[in-house]
């Protein structure tokens, strides 16, 4: 997940440890059993814990967002409530209120362009770029048109003027 290729490799261990070769950097951190899974016999951190560790260790929200986006695009199971819980202590770093894990998760989702608006934009781009008849497009367009009043009610106050301007 993500684009981080750490050198040296980073290992989280339950007690202090040092490498004499420098090929591995050890990091001591207490981990909840919910944050560990075993893959092919090797204990690793869960996707949720890995996203938070990237934010914490690398200090760059875009790296954590990229990892989250990769996990979601890869159709891996991501426990949003656990991720929000783990993000809560770092929410202020992401411009949210201290303890606002849900807001921090929303920030990372927006940064990763995995929020509903970005997904809708990508779907629209695929529809517009298609050169073949799309089965079900008529059903989709009918649903969109009947949903317009509900969608418009959710727009920020400045959005209707911007929409009117775009269609002039």
C-alpha positions as CSV (number, residue, x, y, z in Angstrom):
1,X,0.0,0.0,0.0
2,X,1.3,3.4,-0.8
3,X,4.5,4.6,-2.3
4,X,6.8,4.5,0.7
5,X,9.9,2.2,0.2
6,X,11.6,2.6,3.6
7,X,15.3,2.1,3.8
8,X,16.1,0.6,6.2
9,X,13.1,-1.6,6.6
10,X,11.0,-0.7,9.6
11,X,9.9,-3.3,12.1
12,X,7.6,-2.6,15.1
13,X,8.7,-4.7,18.1
14,X,7.3,-5.0,21.6
15,X,10.6,-4.1,23.4
16,X,13.7,-2.1,22.6
17,X,16.0,-3.6,20.0
18,X,18.8,-2.5,17.8
19,X,20.2,-3.7,14.5
20,X,23.9,-4.0,14.1
21,X,23.7,-4.1,10.3
22,X,21.5,-1.0,9.7
23,X,19.3,-2.9,7.3
24,X,16.4,-2.9,9.7
25,X,15.2,0.0,11.9
26,X,13.3,-1.1,14.9
27,X,10.5,1.0,16.4
28,X,9.0,0.2,19.8
29,X,5.3,0.6,19.9
30,X,2.6,-1.0,22.0
31,X,0.1,-2.6,19.6
32,X,-3.4,-3.6,20.3
33,X,-4.1,-7.2,19.2
34,X,-6.7,-5.8,16.8
35,X,-3.9,-4.1,14.9
36,X,-2.0,-7.3,14.1
37,X,-2.8,-9.9,11.5
38,X,-0.8,-12.9,10.3
39,X,-0.2,-13.2,6.6
40,X,1.6,-16.3,5.3
41,X,2.9,-16.9,8.8
42,X,4.3,-13.4,9.3
43,X,2.7,-11.0,11.8
44,X,2.1,-7.7,10.2
45,X,0.1,-4.6,11.1
46,X,-3.4,-4.2,9.7
47,X,-4.1,-1.8,6.9
48,X,-5.7,0.6,9.4
49,X,-2.6,0.6,11.7
50,X,-0.3,0.9,8.7
51,X,-2.1,4.0,7.4
52,X,-1.8,5.6,10.9
53,X,1.8,4.5,11.3
54,X,2.6,6.2,7.9
55,X,1.0,9.4,9.1
56,X,2.8,9.2,12.5
57,X,6.2,8.0,11.3
58,X,6.5,9.8,7.9
59,X,4.7,12.9,8.9
60,X,3.2,13.3,5.5
61,X,-0.6,13.0,5.2
62,X,-0.4,12.4,1.5
63,X,1.6,9.2,2.1
64,X,-1.0,7.9,4.5
65,X,-3.8,9.0,2.1
66,X,-2.1,7.2,-0.8
67,X,-1.9,4.0,1.2
68,X,-5.5,4.3,2.2
69,X,-6.5,4.9,-1.4
70,X,-4.5,1.8,-2.5
71,X,-6.2,-0.3,0.1
72,X,-9.6,0.8,-1.0
73,X,-8.9,0.6,-4.7
74,X,-7.5,-2.9,-4.1
75,X,-10.9,-3.8,-2.6
76,X,-9.3,-4.8,0.7
77,X,-11.5,-4.7,3.8
78,X,-10.8,-1.5,5.7
79,X,-12.5,-1.1,9.0
80,X,-13.4,2.6,8.9
81,X,-14.5,2.8,12.5
82,X,-11.2,1.3,13.7
83,X,-9.2,3.6,11.4
84,X,-11.1,6.7,12.7
85,X,-10.4,5.5,16.3
86,X,-6.6,5.2,15.5
87,X,-6.6,8.6,13.7
88,X,-8.3,10.4,16.6
89,X,-5.0,11.4,18.4
90,X,-3.6,12.8,15.1
91,X,-6.7,14.7,14.0
92,X,-5.3,18.1,14.9
93,X,-2.4,17.5,12.5
94,X,-4.9,17.1,9.7
95,X,-6.7,20.3,10.5
96,X,-9.5,18.7,12.5
97,X,-10.4,19.1,16.2
98,X,-8.3,17.0,18.6
99,X,-10.0,13.6,18.9
100,X,-12.0,14.0,15.7
101,X,-11.0,10.6,14.1
102,X,-14.0,10.7,11.7
103,X,-13.0,14.1,10.5
104,X,-9.4,12.9,10.1
105,X,-10.6,9.9,8.1
106,X,-12.7,12.2,5.9
107,X,-9.6,14.4,5.3
108,X,-7.5,11.4,4.2
109,X,-10.4,10.1,2.0
110,X,-10.6,13.5,0.3
111,X,-6.8,13.6,-0.1
112,X,-6.8,10.1,-1.6
113,X,-9.8,11.2,-3.9
114,X,-11.8,8.3,-2.5
115,X,-14.6,10.5,-1.2
116,X,-18.1,10.2,-2.8
117,X,-17.7,13.3,-5.0
118,X,-14.3,12.1,-6.4
119,X,-15.8,8.7,-7.1
120,X,-18.8,10.3,-8.9
121,X,-16.5,12.4,-11.0
122,X,-14.5,9.3,-12.0
123,X,-17.7,7.5,-12.9
124,X,-18.9,10.5,-15.0
125,X,-15.5,10.6,-16.7
126,X,-15.9,6.9,-17.6
127,X,-19.4,7.5,-19.0
128,X,-18.3,10.5,-21.0
129,X,-15.2,8.7,-22.4
130,X,-17.1,5.6,-23.5
131,X,-17.6,5.1,-27.2
132,X,-19.9,2.1,-26.8
133,X,-23.5,1.9,-25.8
134,X,-23.7,1.6,-22.1
135,X,-26.3,-0.8,-20.7
136,X,-28.3,0.7,-18.0
137,X,-27.3,4.3,-18.8
138,X,-31.0,5.3,-19.4
139,X,-31.9,4.0,-15.9
140,X,-28.9,5.8,-14.4
141,X,-29.8,9.1,-16.1
142,X,-33.4,8.8,-15.1
143,X,-32.4,8.3,-11.5
144,X,-30.0,11.2,-11.6
145,X,-32.7,13.5,-13.0
146,X,-35.2,12.5,-10.3
147,X,-32.6,12.9,-7.6
148,X,-31.6,16.4,-8.6
149,X,-33.7,18.2,-6.0
150,X,-32.2,16.1,-3.2
151,X,-28.7,16.6,-4.5
152,X,-29.2,20.4,-4.9
153,X,-30.4,20.6,-1.3
154,X,-27.0,19.2,-0.2
155,X,-24.9,21.8,-2.1
156,X,-23.1,24.6,-0.3
157,X,-24.8,28.0,-0.6
158,X,-22.4,29.2,-3.4
159,X,-22.7,26.1,-5.5
160,X,-26.0,27.0,-7.3
161,X,-24.6,30.2,-8.7
162,X,-21.5,28.4,-9.9
163,X,-23.7,25.7,-11.6
164,X,-25.8,28.4,-13.2
165,X,-22.7,30.1,-14.5
166,X,-21.3,26.8,-15.9
167,X,-24.4,26.2,-18.0
168,X,-24.7,29.7,-19.5
